[in-house]
Every structure is written in C-alpha cells, then in structure tokens.
Amino acid sequence: MATAAVPEKKVALTGYVGFDSITSQIEKKLLKRGFAFNLMVVGRSGLGKSTLVNTLFASHLIDSKGLLKTNESGQPLQTTEIQSVSHVIEENGVRLKLTVTDTPGYGDQVNNDKCWEPVTKYIKDQYSVYLRKELTPTRDRRITDTRVHAVLFFIAPTGHALTPLDITVMRRISEIANVIPVIAKSDSLTLEERNAFKKRIKEEIEFHGIRTFPYADVFVDDEPSASAAGLTDEEREERQLLNAVRDVIPFAVVGSERNVVVDGKAVRGRRTRWGVINVENEEHCEFIALRNFLTRTHLQDLIDVTSMIHYEGFRTKQLLALKEATGH
C-alpha cells in the first residue's frame, strides 16, 4: 500500500541552528575531491579540433595533427583511431580532471558507410563500463566517470549547407550524447556569409530532428510539476540564458594558441594579410560565447544531463534486456 505524501509545512526558527553551512561543507568536500569533465571532438580532418580545445582551456592539452609526423607522400598523418588524453588542470583552487577524446576524421575514407559507428560504440562502451561498476556487489565508493559529457561537432565552413554525411553522423551521436555544433575556422567566411550559414544550419538541424544541447525541454533541476508560471526568478533567468544560447548555436569559432600584438597588448589570435583575427573579440567570432557556455554556465548541466538523460536511457534499456533474457 502506497504511503500518502505528507504535506510540507514551513516553520519559522526561533534561533540560529547552523544547517545553512551545509553548502560550504559540500563545497569543501567537492574541492577536495575535484571534478571530472569528459569532452569528445568529432569532425572531418583539418578543421582545427585540437587547436580549438587547447584554446578553450588555455593550455596545450592535445597535439595538433599538423605538427605530427608525415607519411611518405608528405601529408600529415591523420587520426585513425579514437584516442583519449587526460590532464588535471587547476584554477583558483578548483581541480578539474579533463579528458579529451579525439576521433578519426569521418568522411576521409573511400567508403564512408557507417563511419559514425566507432564514435557511437565508444560512447556506449563508456556507459557499459559505468553500468558494470554500478552493478558490482562490492562497488567503489566513487565510480570513475569516463562517460562522454559533451561532443563538440565541427562543421566545415563551406558557407553552403550540411552534407548528408554531416547530418547522419550528427543525428546518430545526438541520440546518445550532448552534441554542441560549431562552425570551425569561421574567419574564412564574411560576416554576411557566416550569418546566412548559421541560419541554414539551424534550419537543417530542426528539419532533420537533430537534438543539440542545450535542450529546450530538459531542465534537470526543476520539479517535475514545475510550469512556466510557477518558476522562480532564478529559474526564469536560467531559461532566458538557455534560450539565448540556443539562438547562438551553432557557434562560429576560431582557435589559436599563438599570441599576436594588438594596440600594444598580446591577444590570442591569427595575423593575416587582411588584418588580425582576435579569438577573444566577440565581433570577430563566437569563441567567448562557446567558452562561457562550456565552462562557466553549463558545465555541470552537461554532466547532469549525461547522467540523468543519456546514461539513464541506456541503463534502462540494458536492464530491461537483461530481465527479458533471464525471464525474471
């Protein structure tokens, strides 16, 4: 027999108790433990995936393929298998274990049939590893989380449209992970071309039913019964921020690990014969918007949605399949 829910009653305190310090207690434990964030980059070869990741986190995390050895023909060696590299980075006392997973450039082969399968298999494999550890009778107190929290999907700056292969790969990955589309090397487009290209990509993403992060219908911190009318000011502000981010997607970005001098000040960017591209100038590209979104406003949401939506869906399917197989 189900127990009826007991109505909550707010009671005024007659003196200071001290349980408001629980937030600082939690903060101390989390700072001591550190955080983990797992980022995957997906896209065709030569779009500057490694450079952008290094620019985002202001450190040299992964080597650019252009700096690696060349083959007998003098062409740069391409990523032929999925590779992950982990680093611990620290900022103002906060330690972050950042794992970056680099994937082979899809579309490089003569036969690109099902070229997305190594990527989707890797993502599902991380869910499987976590599930096995979760179901172990003597499991660890804290399971190491290797689940992919975000996938940066790099789009070539053609100025035309997504290719059928782009659409297929993006849709397949978006079914099991948080996909964030970015237009790579956007400085190769004029502002007019960039805006038209962004508009076209938005339309194609919507037309093909591709779900990109952040989702317009997933709010992990809200009560299940919460309606727009019953939101707090803070929740309304969060939703306004979410809608603002969705308006910017896909992010048109430029990456650079080099410093150039502009008006006597060193900035990250690239010098061309037409002038200087300042990576952190919002008039030049949307790198700042992407960095703020990825690290300053939605990093925890990416982790939560991975756990509560994507992993939970995978876990449910696996346990139901196990139940049917065993007949229990």
C-alpha angles and dihedrals in degrees: 000000000000117000115237115244112257111232114242118241122196112225126194116233119234093206145002113293102173104228089122085081090071090094092058089045090054091046092053092051093047093048090050092048096042128211135270128214125179118201127185125196120207130179147097120304119275099030096116098252095153093045093051093050091050090049093049094055097035093234139087102260104151133020119248111243088229089067095051129091120293129229127244090279091055093250118137113260110252129219105269099176138028111274129187128196126185129204133175110225125183132205125177092338095313114120118206124188101209119193117190118195116200118200133201113270103259118222092038096109130079089239111041096174108144091351088154093064097088089055097047090043091053092051092048091045090059089052089050092051091050092047093050091051090046093053095045109115092225098038125170118267088238117026114216105246114222094157113130108251099184138013117205104207111202118212120197112243095240094139090221118078144298114288119239087250091053090052094048095047094045093048093049093050094043090061091067108022145030107275120198112186119213131181104229124219090006091172087081087072129069116239090256092049091046094052092047091048092050090050092050093049092049090053093048093048090052094043093052094045095241112166112218127184129288095049119215093217104040120085108163096187097051125095112254090245095047115129130190090255093054098050123121120237089256092052091048089051091051091051091048089053090049092052090048090054092048089053091056096048125139092051112221103216145176123197129202135161092192128092122227126186117244118178090342093309126109112232133169109259149095131273116220133173087260094053141278125321107211108202092204096047107103090207090061101045145335098256092118091052091051094047093048091048095046099044111013107039112015108025093105092043090056090053093045095047091049090054101038101037114020100030093039090054091049091046093050092051092048095049093046090050090049091050092051092047093052094039093231 
